[in-house]
Amino acid sequence: MQKLFSALMILIGFIILIFMIVVEDEPGAIPLLMILAGAVWFFGARSRIKSQQS
């Protein structure tokens, strides 16, 4: 479930980033932080799942 939410956070961050580049001609910090936080969350959840299976 956490992998799904983190992937959704990354996707929303990319959508907002593309929107901000098109509208304002510059990326914002919030979408970049959402993408970064989602990626850290995704890989952290993946490693926790792998460690519990072993």
mmCIF file of the N, C-alpha and C atoms, coordinates in Angstrom:
data_MODEL
# 
_entry.id   MODEL 
# 
loop_
_atom_site.group_PDB 
_atom_site.id 
_atom_site.type_symbol 
_atom_site.label_atom_id 
_atom_site.label_alt_id 
_atom_site.label_comp_id 
_atom_site.label_asym_id 
_atom_site.label_entity_id 
_atom_site.label_seq_id 
_atom_site.pdbx_PDB_ins_code 
_atom_site.Cartn_x 
_atom_site.Cartn_y 
_atom_site.Cartn_z 
_atom_site.occupancy 
_atom_site.B_iso_or_equiv 
_atom_site.pdbx_formal_charge 
_atom_site.auth_seq_id 
_atom_site.auth_comp_id 
_atom_site.auth_asym_id 
_atom_site.auth_atom_id 
_atom_site.pdbx_PDB_model_num 
ATOM 1   N N  . MET A 1 1  ? 0.816  -1.188  0.000   1.00 0.00 ? 1  MET A N  1 
ATOM 2   C CA . MET A 1 1  ? 0.000  0.000   0.000   1.00 0.00 ? 1  MET A CA 1 
ATOM 3   C C  . MET A 1 1  ? 0.871  1.267   0.000   1.00 0.00 ? 1  MET A C  1 
ATOM 4   N N  . GLN A 1 2  ? 1.982  1.213   0.754   1.00 0.00 ? 2  GLN A N  1 
ATOM 5   C CA . GLN A 1 2  ? 2.858  2.381   0.809   1.00 0.00 ? 2  GLN A CA 1 
ATOM 6   C C  . GLN A 1 2  ? 3.545  2.629   -0.534  1.00 0.00 ? 2  GLN A C  1 
ATOM 7   N N  . LYS A 1 3  ? 3.860  1.539   -1.249  1.00 0.00 ? 3  LYS A N  1 
ATOM 8   C CA . LYS A 1 3  ? 4.467  1.713   -2.573  1.00 0.00 ? 3  LYS A CA 1 
ATOM 9   C C  . LYS A 1 3  ? 3.495  2.412   -3.513  1.00 0.00 ? 3  LYS A C  1 
ATOM 10  N N  . LEU A 1 4  ? 2.211  2.109   -3.396  1.00 0.00 ? 4  LEU A N  1 
ATOM 11  C CA . LEU A 1 4  ? 1.199  2.734   -4.237  1.00 0.00 ? 4  LEU A CA 1 
ATOM 12  C C  . LEU A 1 4  ? 1.091  4.227   -3.936  1.00 0.00 ? 4  LEU A C  1 
ATOM 13  N N  . PHE A 1 5  ? 1.019  4.578   -2.650  1.00 0.00 ? 5  PHE A N  1 
ATOM 14  C CA . PHE A 1 5  ? 0.908  5.986   -2.283  1.00 0.00 ? 5  PHE A CA 1 
ATOM 15  C C  . PHE A 1 5  ? 2.153  6.781   -2.671  1.00 0.00 ? 5  PHE A C  1 
ATOM 16  N N  . SER A 1 6  ? 3.321  6.190   -2.524  1.00 0.00 ? 6  SER A N  1 
ATOM 17  C CA . SER A 1 6  ? 4.538  6.906   -2.894  1.00 0.00 ? 6  SER A CA 1 
ATOM 18  C C  . SER A 1 6  ? 4.624  7.090   -4.405  1.00 0.00 ? 6  SER A C  1 
ATOM 19  N N  . ALA A 1 7  ? 4.225  6.074   -5.165  1.00 0.00 ? 7  ALA A N  1 
ATOM 20  C CA . ALA A 1 7  ? 4.214  6.208   -6.625  1.00 0.00 ? 7  ALA A CA 1 
ATOM 21  C C  . ALA A 1 7  ? 3.195  7.263   -7.061  1.00 0.00 ? 7  ALA A C  1 
ATOM 22  N N  . LEU A 1 8  ? 2.068  7.318   -6.369  1.00 0.00 ? 8  LEU A N  1 
ATOM 23  C CA . LEU A 1 8  ? 1.061  8.331   -6.658  1.00 0.00 ? 8  LEU A CA 1 
ATOM 24  C C  . LEU A 1 8  ? 1.607  9.728   -6.349  1.00 0.00 ? 8  LEU A C  1 
ATOM 25  N N  . MET A 1 9  ? 2.368  9.858   -5.286  1.00 0.00 ? 9  MET A N  1 
ATOM 26  C CA . MET A 1 9  ? 2.974  11.144  -4.931  1.00 0.00 ? 9  MET A CA 1 
ATOM 27  C C  . MET A 1 9  ? 3.978  11.581  -6.004  1.00 0.00 ? 9  MET A C  1 
ATOM 28  N N  . ILE A 1 10 ? 4.758  10.638  -6.513  1.00 0.00 ? 10 ILE A N  1 
ATOM 29  C CA . ILE A 1 10 ? 5.708  10.948  -7.588  1.00 0.00 ? 10 ILE A CA 1 
ATOM 30  C C  . ILE A 1 10 ? 4.962  11.389  -8.834  1.00 0.00 ? 10 ILE A C  1 
ATOM 31  N N  . LEU A 1 11 ? 3.894  10.682  -9.184  1.00 0.00 ? 11 LEU A N  1 
ATOM 32  C CA . LEU A 1 11 ? 3.110  11.014  -10.376 1.00 0.00 ? 11 LEU A CA 1 
ATOM 33  C C  . LEU A 1 11 ? 2.488  12.404  -10.254 1.00 0.00 ? 11 LEU A C  1 
ATOM 34  N N  . ILE A 1 12 ? 1.906  12.708  -9.109  1.00 0.00 ? 12 ILE A N  1 
ATOM 35  C CA . ILE A 1 12 ? 1.310  14.031  -8.904  1.00 0.00 ? 12 ILE A CA 1 
ATOM 36  C C  . ILE A 1 12 ? 2.382  15.115  -8.965  1.00 0.00 ? 12 ILE A C  1 
ATOM 37  N N  . GLY A 1 13 ? 3.552  14.837  -8.408  1.00 0.00 ? 13 GLY A N  1 
ATOM 38  C CA . GLY A 1 13 ? 4.659  15.792  -8.478  1.00 0.00 ? 13 GLY A CA 1 
ATOM 39  C C  . GLY A 1 13 ? 5.077  16.074  -9.907  1.00 0.00 ? 13 GLY A C  1 
ATOM 40  N N  . PHE A 1 14 ? 5.143  15.024  -10.751 1.00 0.00 ? 14 PHE A N  1 
ATOM 41  C CA . PHE A 1 14 ? 5.492  15.225  -12.156 1.00 0.00 ? 14 PHE A CA 1 
ATOM 42  C C  . PHE A 1 14 ? 4.417  16.018  -12.885 1.00 0.00 ? 14 PHE A C  1 
ATOM 43  N N  . ILE A 1 15 ? 3.157  15.745  -12.604 1.00 0.00 ? 15 ILE A N  1 
ATOM 44  C CA . ILE A 1 15 ? 2.073  16.479  -13.253 1.00 0.00 ? 15 ILE A CA 1 
ATOM 45  C C  . ILE A 1 15 ? 2.122  17.957  -12.877 1.00 0.00 ? 15 ILE A C  1 
ATOM 46  N N  . ILE A 1 16 ? 2.311  18.249  -11.598 1.00 0.00 ? 16 ILE A N  1 
ATOM 47  C CA . ILE A 1 16 ? 2.399  19.644  -11.161 1.00 0.00 ? 16 ILE A CA 1 
ATOM 48  C C  . ILE A 1 16 ? 3.642  20.313  -11.741 1.00 0.00 ? 16 ILE A C  1 
ATOM 49  N N  . LEU A 1 17 ? 4.747  19.576  -11.811 1.00 0.00 ? 17 LEU A N  1 
ATOM 50  C CA . LEU A 1 17 ? 5.976  20.126  -12.376 1.00 0.00 ? 17 LEU A CA 1 
ATOM 51  C C  . LEU A 1 17 ? 5.788  20.503  -13.840 1.00 0.00 ? 17 LEU A C  1 
ATOM 52  N N  . ILE A 1 18 ? 5.185  19.626  -14.619 1.00 0.00 ? 18 ILE A N  1 
ATOM 53  C CA . ILE A 1 18 ? 4.933  19.917  -16.037 1.00 0.00 ? 18 ILE A CA 1 
ATOM 54  C C  . ILE A 1 18 ? 4.004  21.115  -16.170 1.00 0.00 ? 18 ILE A C  1 
ATOM 55  N N  . PHE A 1 19 ? 2.955  21.161  -15.349 1.00 0.00 ? 19 PHE A N  1 
ATOM 56  C CA . PHE A 1 19 ? 2.024  22.283  -15.380 1.00 0.00 ? 19 PHE A CA 1 
ATOM 57  C C  . PHE A 1 19 ? 2.742  23.601  -15.076 1.00 0.00 ? 19 PHE A C  1 
ATOM 58  N N  . MET A 1 20 ? 3.594  23.598  -14.049 1.00 0.00 ? 20 MET A N  1 
ATOM 59  C CA . MET A 1 20 ? 4.286  24.832  -13.678 1.00 0.00 ? 20 MET A CA 1 
ATOM 60  C C  . MET A 1 20 ? 5.287  25.267  -14.749 1.00 0.00 ? 20 MET A C  1 
ATOM 61  N N  . ILE A 1 21 ? 5.925  24.319  -15.407 1.00 0.00 ? 21 ILE A N  1 
ATOM 62  C CA . ILE A 1 21 ? 6.860  24.682  -16.474 1.00 0.00 ? 21 ILE A CA 1 
ATOM 63  C C  . ILE A 1 21 ? 6.101  25.298  -17.643 1.00 0.00 ? 21 ILE A C  1 
ATOM 64  N N  . VAL A 1 22 ? 4.955  24.737  -17.982 1.00 0.00 ? 22 VAL A N  1 
ATOM 65  C CA . VAL A 1 22 ? 4.169  25.263  -19.103 1.00 0.00 ? 22 VAL A CA 1 
ATOM 66  C C  . VAL A 1 22 ? 3.594  26.631  -18.769 1.00 0.00 ? 22 VAL A C  1 
ATOM 67  N N  . VAL A 1 23 ? 3.070  26.801  -17.567 1.00 0.00 ? 23 VAL A N  1 
ATOM 68  C CA . VAL A 1 23 ? 2.386  28.043  -17.211 1.00 0.00 ? 23 VAL A CA 1 
ATOM 69  C C  . VAL A 1 23 ? 3.372  29.135  -16.810 1.00 0.00 ? 23 VAL A C  1 
ATOM 70  N N  . GLU A 1 24 ? 4.323  28.809  -15.945 1.00 0.00 ? 24 GLU A N  1 
ATOM 71  C CA . GLU A 1 24 ? 5.209  29.839  -15.403 1.00 0.00 ? 24 GLU A CA 1 
ATOM 72  C C  . GLU A 1 24 ? 6.612  29.832  -15.993 1.00 0.00 ? 24 GLU A C  1 
ATOM 73  N N  . ASP A 1 25 ? 6.915  28.896  -16.862 1.00 0.00 ? 25 ASP A N  1 
ATOM 74  C CA . ASP A 1 25 ? 8.230  28.766  -17.504 1.00 0.00 ? 25 ASP A CA 1 
ATOM 75  C C  . ASP A 1 25 ? 9.361  28.478  -16.525 1.00 0.00 ? 25 ASP A C  1 
ATOM 76  N N  . GLU A 1 26 ? 9.052  27.990  -15.351 1.00 0.00 ? 26 GLU A N  1 
ATOM 77  C CA . GLU A 1 26 ? 10.099 27.583  -14.411 1.00 0.00 ? 26 GLU A CA 1 
ATOM 78  C C  . GLU A 1 26 ? 9.520  26.537  -13.461 1.00 0.00 ? 26 GLU A C  1 
ATOM 79  N N  . PRO A 1 27 ? 10.328 25.554  -13.090 1.00 0.00 ? 27 PRO A N  1 
ATOM 80  C CA . PRO A 1 27 ? 9.839  24.551  -12.141 1.00 0.00 ? 27 PRO A CA 1 
ATOM 81  C C  . PRO A 1 27 ? 9.799  25.133  -10.728 1.00 0.00 ? 27 PRO A C  1 
ATOM 82  N N  . GLY A 1 28 ? 8.884  24.674  -9.954  1.00 0.00 ? 28 GLY A N  1 
ATOM 83  C CA . GLY A 1 28 ? 8.788  25.132  -8.575  1.00 0.00 ? 28 GLY A CA 1 
ATOM 84  C C  . GLY A 1 28 ? 9.480  24.161  -7.642  1.00 0.00 ? 28 GLY A C  1 
ATOM 85  N N  . ALA A 1 29 ? 9.670  24.593  -6.419  1.00 0.00 ? 29 ALA A N  1 
ATOM 86  C CA . ALA A 1 29 ? 10.344 23.752  -5.438  1.00 0.00 ? 29 ALA A CA 1 
ATOM 87  C C  . ALA A 1 29 ? 9.426  22.673  -4.888  1.00 0.00 ? 29 ALA A C  1 
ATOM 88  N N  . ILE A 1 30 ? 8.142  22.979  -4.757  1.00 0.00 ? 30 ILE A N  1 
ATOM 89  C CA . ILE A 1 30 ? 7.219  22.016  -4.153  1.00 0.00 ? 30 ILE A CA 1 
ATOM 90  C C  . ILE A 1 30 ? 7.086  20.749  -5.000  1.00 0.00 ? 30 ILE A C  1 
ATOM 91  N N  . PRO A 1 31 ? 6.875  20.850  -6.326  1.00 0.00 ? 31 PRO A N  1 
ATOM 92  C CA . PRO A 1 31 ? 6.811  19.601  -7.102  1.00 0.00 ? 31 PRO A CA 1 
ATOM 93  C C  . PRO A 1 31 ? 8.113  18.803  -7.062  1.00 0.00 ? 31 PRO A C  1 
ATOM 94  N N  . LEU A 1 32 ? 9.237  19.486  -7.071  1.00 0.00 ? 32 LEU A N  1 
ATOM 95  C CA . LEU A 1 32 ? 10.515 18.787  -6.997  1.00 0.00 ? 32 LEU A CA 1 
ATOM 96  C C  . LEU A 1 32 ? 10.666 18.075  -5.661  1.00 0.00 ? 32 LEU A C  1 
ATOM 97  N N  . LEU A 1 33 ? 10.231 18.714  -4.585  1.00 0.00 ? 33 LEU A N  1 
ATOM 98  C CA . LEU A 1 33 ? 10.282 18.072  -3.268  1.00 0.00 ? 33 LEU A CA 1 
ATOM 99  C C  . LEU A 1 33 ? 9.310  16.900  -3.184  1.00 0.00 ? 33 LEU A C  1 
ATOM 100 N N  . MET A 1 34 ? 8.149  17.024  -3.834  1.00 0.00 ? 34 MET A N  1 
ATOM 101 C CA . MET A 1 34 ? 7.193  15.915  -3.854  1.00 0.00 ? 34 MET A CA 1 
ATOM 102 C C  . MET A 1 34 ? 7.780  14.710  -4.573  1.00 0.00 ? 34 MET A C  1 
ATOM 103 N N  . ILE A 1 35 ? 8.453  14.954  -5.688  1.00 0.00 ? 35 ILE A N  1 
ATOM 104 C CA . ILE A 1 35 ? 9.073  13.861  -6.442  1.00 0.00 ? 35 ILE A CA 1 
ATOM 105 C C  . ILE A 1 35 ? 10.177 13.219  -5.615  1.00 0.00 ? 35 ILE A C  1 
ATOM 106 N N  . LEU A 1 36 ? 11.014 14.032  -4.999  1.00 0.00 ? 36 LEU A N  1 
ATOM 107 C CA . LEU A 1 36 ? 12.104 13.519  -4.175  1.00 0.00 ? 36 LEU A CA 1 
ATOM 108 C C  . LEU A 1 36 ? 11.582 12.743  -2.972  1.00 0.00 ? 36 LEU A C  1 
ATOM 109 N N  . ALA A 1 37 ? 10.606 13.302  -2.277  1.00 0.00 ? 37 ALA A N  1 
ATOM 110 C CA . ALA A 1 37 ? 10.045 12.632  -1.104  1.00 0.00 ? 37 ALA A CA 1 
ATOM 111 C C  . ALA A 1 37 ? 9.351  11.330  -1.496  1.00 0.00 ? 37 ALA A C  1 
ATOM 112 N N  . GLY A 1 38 ? 8.642  11.337  -2.621  1.00 0.00 ? 38 GLY A N  1 
ATOM 113 C CA . GLY A 1 38 ? 7.986  10.126  -3.083  1.00 0.00 ? 38 GLY A CA 1 
ATOM 114 C C  . GLY A 1 38 ? 8.980  9.042   -3.454  1.00 0.00 ? 38 GLY A C  1 
ATOM 115 N N  . ALA A 1 39 ? 10.093 9.439   -4.066  1.00 0.00 ? 39 ALA A N  1 
ATOM 116 C CA . ALA A 1 39 ? 11.114 8.458   -4.443  1.00 0.00 ? 39 ALA A CA 1 
ATOM 117 C C  . ALA A 1 39 ? 11.781 7.857   -3.203  1.00 0.00 ? 39 ALA A C  1 
ATOM 118 N N  . VAL A 1 40 ? 12.088 8.699   -2.222  1.00 0.00 ? 40 VAL A N  1 
ATOM 119 C CA . VAL A 1 40 ? 12.686 8.193   -0.980  1.00 0.00 ? 40 VAL A CA 1 
ATOM 120 C C  . VAL A 1 40 ? 11.712 7.268   -0.270  1.00 0.00 ? 40 VAL A C  1 
ATOM 121 N N  . TRP A 1 41 ? 10.448 7.655   -0.228  1.00 0.00 ? 41 TRP A N  1 
ATOM 122 C CA . TRP A 1 41 ? 9.412  6.842   0.411   1.00 0.00 ? 41 TRP A CA 1 
ATOM 123 C C  . TRP A 1 41 ? 9.245  5.510   -0.313  1.00 0.00 ? 41 TRP A C  1 
ATOM 124 N N  . PHE A 1 42 ? 9.261  5.546   -1.658  1.00 0.00 ? 42 PHE A N  1 
ATOM 125 C CA . PHE A 1 42 ? 9.100  4.328   -2.451  1.00 0.00 ? 42 PHE A CA 1 
ATOM 126 C C  . PHE A 1 42 ? 10.230 3.342   -2.197  1.00 0.00 ? 42 PHE A C  1 
ATOM 127 N N  . PHE A 1 43 ? 11.468 3.814   -2.275  1.00 0.00 ? 43 PHE A N  1 
ATOM 128 C CA . PHE A 1 43 ? 12.600 2.914   -2.086  1.00 0.00 ? 43 PHE A CA 1 
ATOM 129 C C  . PHE A 1 43 ? 12.728 2.461   -0.635  1.00 0.00 ? 43 PHE A C  1 
ATOM 130 N N  . GLY A 1 44 ? 12.328 3.312   0.310   1.00 0.00 ? 44 GLY A N  1 
ATOM 131 C CA . GLY A 1 44 ? 12.317 2.903   1.710   1.00 0.00 ? 44 GLY A CA 1 
ATOM 132 C C  . GLY A 1 44 ? 11.280 1.816   1.962   1.00 0.00 ? 44 GLY A C  1 
ATOM 133 N N  . ALA A 1 45 ? 10.101 1.971   1.391   1.00 0.00 ? 45 ALA A N  1 
ATOM 134 C CA . ALA A 1 45 ? 9.053  0.953   1.543   1.00 0.00 ? 45 ALA A CA 1 
ATOM 135 C C  . ALA A 1 45 ? 9.464  -0.344  0.867   1.00 0.00 ? 45 ALA A C  1 
ATOM 136 N N  . ARG A 1 46 ? 10.106 -0.232  -0.285  1.00 0.00 ? 46 ARG A N  1 
ATOM 137 C CA . ARG A 1 46 ? 10.550 -1.434  -0.997  1.00 0.00 ? 46 ARG A CA 1 
ATOM 138 C C  . ARG A 1 46 ? 11.599 -2.196  -0.198  1.00 0.00 ? 46 ARG A C  1 
ATOM 139 N N  . SER A 1 47 ? 12.525 -1.473  0.413   1.00 0.00 ? 47 SER A N  1 
ATOM 140 C CA . SER A 1 47 ? 13.554 -2.147  1.196   1.00 0.00 ? 47 SER A CA 1 
ATOM 141 C C  . SER A 1 47 ? 12.972 -2.771  2.471   1.00 0.00 ? 47 SER A C  1 
ATOM 142 N N  . ARG A 1 48 ? 11.976 -2.088  3.083   1.00 0.00 ? 48 ARG A N  1 
ATOM 143 C CA . ARG A 1 48 ? 11.328 -2.661  4.260   1.00 0.00 ? 48 ARG A CA 1 
ATOM 144 C C  . ARG A 1 48 ? 10.563 -3.934  3.919   1.00 0.00 ? 48 ARG A C  1 
ATOM 145 N N  . ILE A 1 49 ? 9.912  -3.940  2.766   1.00 0.00 ? 49 ILE A N  1 
ATOM 146 C CA . ILE A 1 49 ? 9.173  -5.128  2.333   1.00 0.00 ? 49 ILE A CA 1 
ATOM 147 C C  . ILE A 1 49 ? 10.134 -6.290  2.084   1.00 0.00 ? 49 ILE A C  1 
ATOM 148 N N  . LYS A 1 50 ? 11.268 -6.009  1.433   1.00 0.00 ? 50 LYS A N  1 
ATOM 149 C CA . LYS A 1 50 ? 12.248 -7.054  1.165   1.00 0.00 ? 50 LYS A CA 1 
ATOM 150 C C  . LYS A 1 50 ? 12.861 -7.591  2.455   1.00 0.00 ? 50 LYS A C  1 
ATOM 151 N N  . SER A 1 51 ? 13.108 -6.715  3.431   1.00 0.00 ? 51 SER A N  1 
ATOM 152 C CA . SER A 1 51 ? 13.711 -7.182  4.678   1.00 0.00 ? 51 SER A CA 1 
ATOM 153 C C  . SER A 1 51 ? 12.727 -8.015  5.500   1.00 0.00 ? 51 SER A C  1 
ATOM 154 N N  . GLN A 1 52 ? 11.449 -7.729  5.394   1.00 0.00 ? 52 GLN A N  1 
ATOM 155 C CA . GLN A 1 52 ? 10.439 -8.522  6.121   1.00 0.00 ? 52 GLN A CA 1 
ATOM 156 C C  . GLN A 1 52 ? 10.223 -9.889  5.489   1.00 0.00 ? 52 GLN A C  1 
ATOM 157 N N  . GLN A 1 53 ? 10.436 -9.994  4.189   1.00 0.00 ? 53 GLN A N  1 
ATOM 158 C CA . GLN A 1 53 ? 10.256 -11.274 3.498   1.00 0.00 ? 53 GLN A CA 1 
ATOM 159 C C  . GLN A 1 53 ? 11.397 -12.232 3.768   1.00 0.00 ? 53 GLN A C  1 
ATOM 160 N N  . SER A 1 54 ? 12.557 -11.723 4.091   1.00 0.00 ? 54 SER A N  1 
ATOM 161 C CA . SER A 1 54 ? 13.732 -12.570 4.318   1.00 0.00 ? 54 SER A CA 1 
ATOM 162 C C  . SER A 1 54 ? 13.735 -13.168 5.699   1.00 0.00 ? 54 SER A C  1 
# 
